[in-house]
């Protein structure tokens, strides 16, 4: 007979293959990206392998975390606090990530050199009107921030129907944002190779779009967890992490809209 002799509130995780496999994926993926962009032998295959391995590790690792929290009861209040702090630190690292893009953008935009005509946006670049798709996408993301907060509010109150309703509204709005951004890219009068403006625009908005897709996936997983009653009014750290991440995505887009769309079109 096995007895539980644990005398603390912390979660000592079981041995897992996922950390080392995640490290391997993190090594293979950039190596494959470099090889692919230089047309080296098996570059595309290496890149695909790294991405696929990373996705598989993420799915199974996060499933283990969900299982520990939902079915094994290992996420005590102390563990939940640690998870929240971890998510806060992760979002701070993402802030630094986007800060690098904004730094590069304003470095060129506030003091444009003679090579680009001493103006911003550079000569020959036809910028997007801020009042078109960019403004529509801004309204969509702001509304999605309201719906995810609506979802959180009713989760605390224990109204499961309203929670699912809030999830679905947020997912629909997120998909609409992605589709409109894809349309914007398709109709763009410039591309990523069109100098400093093109590279700054597509790197910043493209990575934000990637974060929207990740956040949409995050919220979709939470929706199905809510369907199976994984969340309660006092234990929903997974949802909180998704909501915080989505609000971060909203705030970043506001800065992108003001700086890259509105300011460039003046």
Secondary structure, 3 states (H helix, E strand, C coil): CCCCCCCCCCCCCCCCCHHHHHHHHHHHHHHHHHHHHCCCCCHHHHHHHHHHHHHHHHHHHHHHHHHHHHCCCCCCHHHHHHHHHHHHHHHHHHHHHHHHHHHHHHHHHCCCCHHHCCCCCCCCCCCCCCCCHHHHHHHHHHHHHHHHHHHHHHHHHCCHHHHHHHHHHHHHHHHHHHHHHHHHHHCCCCCCCCHHHHHHHHHHHHHHHHHHHHHHHHHHHHHHHHHCCCCCCCCCHHHHHHHHHHHHHHHHHHHHHHHHHHCCCC
